[in-house]
Amino acid sequence: MKRLIVMFSNAFPLWLVLGCGWAWWQPDAWTWFRPHIEVGLGVIMLGMGLTLRVADFAAVVRTPGLVGLGVAAQFLIMPLAAWAVAKAFHLEPGLAIGLILVGCCPGGTASNVICYLARANVPLSVLLTMSSTIVAIVATPMLTRWLAGAWMPVDALALFRSMLIVVLLPLACGVAANSWLGRLRHPERVRSWIDSAGPLLSVAVIVLIVGCVVAAKKPEISRSALPLFVSVFLLHFFGFLLGYLFAWLTGCRESLRRTISIEVGMQNSGLGAALATRHFPQLALAPVPAAISAVYHCLIGSLLAAWWRTRPTEDEGHR
């Protein structure tokens, strides 16, 4: 049963593409989820917290250099790449702010699966996802205000409050619940099921969020298809490429280069969609880049993983 759950979770890009296709052809079957996007994101963060333990936070202290390098790459490359693409293509405010918001989000949990498939450093991937999510509570509102302010005023304090509610609170509750599980008679058995089922639940909720945005914004997507699809593709293309080059220039070995490339290139698009829906309701296109981003980064990441999978690294023991 667990193997089947893991197999379904690993097929995340397939479910995402199928969900978007269904949402495009039958929007009414998906728009019901729109009022629940923030709750869904909270469920994802709770699931992430349930897979974390206090020891995981201690691991960050043991490898501060690598974690700091990865988090720095995350919040330097993607926000600036989003801003540069938005400026280069003279995107309208809705697309520009949506793209920048995606670029300012932390890494996505799907990156951990892609790192495994790509023969990258999975433990570091988990640490980077966790660390960038925590840093994003402050970094995402600040960077969004700084970079998107050229298009319209951004209420960084309101964004920060949302980050506390939909990211920090459920994440902390999940970690606390995981610690409480240690009091049970067979805690590892329960945690094993959570570790298996948690990603599947996250996959289902992300597909719901992305499909809902696609369904609700179908006319806007049709109207702005070319700049939308090109700009989001370029954002993730530069994310994966510059993440790898950043790690190479800083002297990282191959498995670490792959890890940082994937962590930088894959964003928490669900968070971007939730923040855009709540804080920029006057901009119909603002949530759309996040929905397209979720599809692009999974497809690009999966293709890279398939290519890297055939090329063992010189440090396989460090995966």
C-alpha positions as CSV (number, residue, x, y, z in Angstrom):
1,M,0.0,0.0,0.0
2,K,2.8,2.4,0.9
3,R,4.6,1.6,-2.3
4,L,1.4,2.5,-4.3
5,I,1.1,5.8,-2.4
6,V,4.7,6.7,-3.1
7,M,4.2,5.8,-6.8
8,F,1.2,8.1,-7.1
9,S,3.1,10.9,-5.3
10,N,6.0,10.6,-7.7
11,A,3.7,11.0,-10.7
12,F,2.9,14.5,-9.5
13,P,3.7,16.2,-12.9
14,L,1.2,13.8,-14.6
15,W,-1.6,14.6,-12.2
16,L,-0.8,18.3,-12.5
17,V,-1.1,18.3,-16.3
18,L,-4.2,16.2,-16.2
19,G,-5.8,18.4,-13.6
20,C,-5.1,21.5,-15.6
21,G,-6.5,20.0,-18.7
22,W,-9.7,19.0,-16.9
23,A,-9.9,22.4,-15.3
24,W,-9.6,24.1,-18.8
25,W,-12.3,22.0,-20.4
26,Q,-14.7,21.9,-17.4
27,P,-14.0,25.0,-15.3
28,D,-17.2,24.5,-13.2
29,A,-15.8,21.3,-11.8
30,W,-12.9,23.2,-10.2
31,T,-13.9,26.8,-9.3
32,W,-15.6,25.6,-6.1
33,F,-12.2,25.4,-4.4
34,R,-11.4,29.1,-4.9
35,P,-12.6,30.2,-1.4
36,H,-10.5,27.4,0.2
37,I,-7.1,28.1,-1.4
38,E,-5.6,29.5,1.8
39,V,-6.9,26.6,3.8
40,G,-5.5,24.2,1.3
41,L,-2.1,25.8,1.5
42,G,-2.3,25.6,5.3
43,V,-2.9,21.8,4.9
44,I,0.2,21.5,2.8
45,M,2.3,23.4,5.4
46,L,0.8,21.3,8.1
47,G,1.8,18.2,6.2
48,M,5.4,19.5,5.8
49,G,5.5,20.2,9.5
50,L,4.4,16.6,10.3
51,T,7.4,15.3,8.5
52,L,9.9,17.5,10.4
53,R,11.4,16.9,13.8
54,V,13.5,19.1,16.1
55,A,16.5,17.1,14.9
56,D,16.0,18.4,11.4
57,F,16.4,22.0,12.7
58,A,19.6,20.9,14.5
59,A,20.9,19.6,11.2
60,V,20.7,23.1,9.7
61,V,23.1,24.2,12.5
62,R,25.5,21.4,11.6
63,T,25.6,22.4,7.9
64,P,25.2,26.2,8.0
65,G,27.4,26.8,5.0
66,L,25.6,24.6,2.5
67,V,22.1,25.6,3.8
68,G,23.1,29.3,3.7
69,L,24.4,28.9,0.2
70,G,21.2,27.3,-1.1
71,V,18.9,29.8,0.6
72,A,21.0,32.7,-0.7
73,A,20.7,31.3,-4.2
74,Q,17.0,30.9,-3.8
75,F,16.3,34.5,-2.8
76,L,18.8,36.1,-5.1
77,I,18.3,34.3,-8.3
78,M,14.6,33.8,-8.6
79,P,13.3,37.2,-7.5
80,L,15.8,39.1,-9.6
81,A,15.1,36.8,-12.6
82,A,11.4,37.4,-12.3
83,W,11.9,41.2,-12.1
84,A,14.3,41.1,-15.1
85,V,11.9,39.0,-17.2
86,A,8.9,41.3,-16.3
87,K,10.9,44.4,-17.3
88,A,12.3,42.9,-20.5
89,F,8.8,41.9,-21.7
90,H,7.1,45.0,-20.4
91,L,4.5,42.8,-18.7
92,E,1.2,44.4,-17.7
93,P,0.9,44.9,-13.9
94,G,-1.1,41.7,-13.2
95,L,1.4,39.4,-14.9
96,A,4.4,41.3,-13.6
97,I,3.4,41.2,-10.0
98,G,2.2,37.5,-10.2
99,L,5.6,36.6,-11.8
100,I,7.6,38.5,-9.2
101,L,5.5,36.9,-6.4
102,V,6.3,33.5,-7.7
103,G,10.0,34.4,-7.9
104,C,9.9,35.6,-4.2
105,C,8.4,32.4,-2.9
106,P,10.4,29.6,-1.2
107,G,11.3,26.3,-2.8
108,G,8.5,23.7,-3.3
109,T,8.2,20.3,-1.6
110,A,8.1,18.6,-5.0
111,S,11.8,19.4,-5.3
112,N,12.6,16.7,-2.8
113,V,11.2,14.0,-5.1
114,I,12.9,15.5,-8.2
115,C,16.2,15.5,-6.3
116,Y,15.8,11.8,-5.5
117,L,15.2,11.0,-9.1
118,A,18.1,13.2,-10.3
119,R,20.7,11.5,-8.0
120,A,21.1,14.7,-6.1
121,N,21.5,15.3,-2.3
122,V,18.0,14.5,-0.9
123,P,18.8,15.3,2.8
124,L,20.1,18.7,1.8
125,S,17.1,19.3,-0.5
126,V,14.8,18.7,2.5
127,L,16.8,21.1,4.7
128,L,16.8,23.8,2.0
129,T,13.0,23.5,1.4
130,M,12.4,23.8,5.2
131,S,14.9,26.6,5.6
132,S,13.7,28.7,2.6
133,T,10.1,28.3,3.8
134,I,11.0,29.7,7.2
135,V,13.1,32.5,5.7
136,A,10.3,33.3,3.3
137,I,8.0,34.4,6.1
138,V,10.1,37.7,6.1
139,A,11.9,37.6,2.8
140,T,8.8,37.1,0.5
141,P,6.9,40.2,1.7
142,M,10.1,42.4,1.7
143,L,11.3,41.2,-1.8
144,T,7.8,41.5,-3.3
145,R,7.4,45.0,-2.1
146,W,10.9,46.0,-3.3
147,L,10.7,44.5,-6.7
148,A,7.0,44.8,-7.5
149,G,6.7,48.3,-6.2
150,A,7.5,49.7,-9.7
151,W,4.2,48.5,-10.9
152,M,1.9,49.2,-7.9
153,P,2.2,49.7,-4.1
154,V,2.5,46.5,-2.2
155,D,1.4,46.1,1.4
156,A,4.3,44.1,2.8
157,L,2.8,44.0,6.3
158,A,-0.3,42.4,5.0
159,L,1.8,39.8,3.1
160,F,3.8,39.2,6.3
161,R,0.6,38.5,8.3
162,S,-0.6,36.0,5.6
163,M,2.8,34.3,5.8
164,L,2.4,33.9,9.5
165,I,-1.1,32.4,9.2
166,V,-0.7,30.2,6.2
167,V,2.9,29.2,6.6
168,L,4.4,29.6,10.1
169,L,1.3,28.6,12.1
170,P,0.5,25.3,10.4
171,L,4.2,24.4,10.0
172,A,4.7,24.9,13.8
173,C,1.6,22.9,14.6
174,G,2.9,20.1,12.4
175,V,6.3,20.0,14.1
176,A,4.6,20.1,17.5
177,A,2.3,17.2,16.5
178,N,5.3,15.2,15.3
179,S,7.0,15.7,18.6
180,W,3.8,14.5,20.4
181,L,3.8,11.3,18.3
182,G,6.9,10.3,20.1
183,R,4.7,9.5,23.1
184,L,2.8,6.8,21.3
185,R,3.6,3.2,21.6
186,H,4.8,2.8,18.0
187,P,5.7,6.3,16.9
188,E,7.9,5.2,14.0
189,R,5.0,3.2,12.5
190,V,2.7,6.2,12.6
191,R,5.4,8.5,11.2
192,S,6.1,6.1,8.4
193,W,2.5,6.4,7.2
194,I,2.6,10.2,7.6
195,D,5.8,10.4,5.6
196,S,4.2,8.3,2.8
197,A,0.7,9.8,2.8
198,G,1.7,13.4,3.5
199,P,3.2,14.0,0.1
200,L,0.2,12.4,-1.6
201,L,-2.1,14.8,0.2
202,S,0.1,17.8,-0.7
203,V,0.0,16.7,-4.4
204,A,-3.8,16.5,-4.3
205,V,-4.1,20.0,-2.7
206,I,-1.6,21.6,-5.1
207,V,-3.5,20.1,-8.1
208,L,-6.7,21.5,-6.7
209,I,-5.2,25.0,-6.2
210,V,-3.6,25.1,-9.6
211,G,-6.6,23.7,-11.4
212,C,-8.9,26.1,-9.6
213,V,-6.8,29.1,-10.7
214,V,-6.7,27.8,-14.3
215,A,-10.5,27.3,-14.3
216,A,-11.3,30.7,-12.7
217,K,-8.8,32.6,-15.0
218,K,-9.4,30.8,-18.3
219,P,-10.4,34.0,-20.2
220,E,-7.4,35.9,-18.9
221,I,-5.0,33.0,-19.8
222,S,-6.4,32.9,-23.3
223,R,-6.0,36.7,-23.7
224,S,-2.4,36.8,-22.4
225,A,-1.2,33.4,-23.4
226,L,2.0,34.3,-25.3
227,P,3.6,36.7,-22.7
228,L,2.4,34.5,-19.9
229,F,3.8,31.2,-21.0
230,V,7.0,32.6,-22.3
231,S,7.8,34.7,-19.2
232,V,7.0,31.9,-16.8
233,F,9.1,29.4,-18.8
234,L,12.0,31.8,-18.8
235,L,11.8,32.4,-15.1
236,H,12.2,28.7,-14.4
237,F,14.7,28.1,-17.2
238,F,16.9,30.8,-15.6
239,G,16.2,29.4,-12.1
240,F,17.5,25.9,-12.9
241,L,20.4,27.1,-15.1
242,L,21.6,29.9,-12.8
243,G,21.1,27.8,-9.7
244,Y,23.5,25.1,-11.2
245,L,26.0,27.8,-12.3
246,F,25.9,29.4,-8.9
247,A,26.7,26.1,-7.1
248,W,29.4,25.4,-9.7
249,L,31.1,28.8,-9.2
250,T,31.1,28.4,-5.4
251,G,32.9,25.0,-5.7
252,C,30.1,22.6,-5.0
253,R,30.4,19.0,-6.2
254,E,28.0,17.6,-8.8
255,S,25.3,16.2,-6.5
256,L,25.1,19.6,-4.7
257,R,25.0,21.5,-7.9
258,R,22.0,19.4,-9.0
259,T,20.3,19.9,-5.6
260,I,20.7,23.7,-5.6
261,S,19.6,23.9,-9.2
262,I,16.4,22.0,-8.5
263,E,15.7,23.9,-5.2
264,V,16.1,27.3,-7.0
265,G,14.2,26.3,-10.1
266,M,11.2,24.8,-8.3
267,Q,9.0,27.2,-6.4
268,N,6.1,26.9,-3.9
269,S,3.6,28.0,-6.6
270,G,0.7,27.2,-4.3
271,L,1.8,29.9,-1.9
272,G,2.2,32.3,-4.8
273,A,-1.3,31.6,-6.0
274,A,-2.8,32.0,-2.5
275,L,-1.0,35.3,-1.8
276,A,-1.9,36.7,-5.2
277,T,-5.6,35.7,-4.9
278,R,-5.8,37.3,-1.4
279,H,-3.7,40.5,-1.8
280,F,-4.2,41.5,-5.4
281,P,-7.9,40.8,-6.2
282,Q,-8.0,43.9,-8.4
283,L,-5.4,42.3,-10.8
284,A,-7.2,39.4,-12.5
285,L,-3.9,38.0,-13.9
286,A,-1.9,38.0,-10.7
287,P,-2.6,34.4,-9.6
288,V,-2.1,33.0,-13.1
289,P,1.7,32.9,-13.3
290,A,1.7,30.8,-10.1
291,A,-0.6,28.2,-11.7
292,I,1.5,28.0,-14.9
293,S,4.6,28.0,-12.8
294,A,3.5,24.8,-11.0
295,V,3.2,23.0,-14.4
296,Y,6.5,24.3,-15.8
297,H,8.8,23.7,-12.9
298,C,7.5,20.1,-12.5
299,L,7.9,19.3,-16.2
300,I,11.4,20.9,-16.4
301,G,12.5,19.3,-13.2
302,S,11.2,15.9,-14.3
303,L,13.1,16.2,-17.6
304,L,16.3,17.2,-15.9
305,A,15.9,14.4,-13.4
306,A,15.5,11.9,-16.2
307,W,18.6,13.2,-17.9
308,W,20.7,13.4,-14.7
309,R,19.4,9.9,-13.6
310,T,21.5,8.4,-16.4
311,R,24.6,10.2,-15.3
312,P,25.9,9.1,-11.9
313,T,27.9,11.6,-9.9
314,E,31.3,11.2,-8.5
315,D,29.9,11.3,-5.0
316,E,27.0,8.8,-5.0
317,G,27.5,8.1,-1.4
318,H,26.4,11.6,-0.5
319,R,23.0,11.5,-2.0
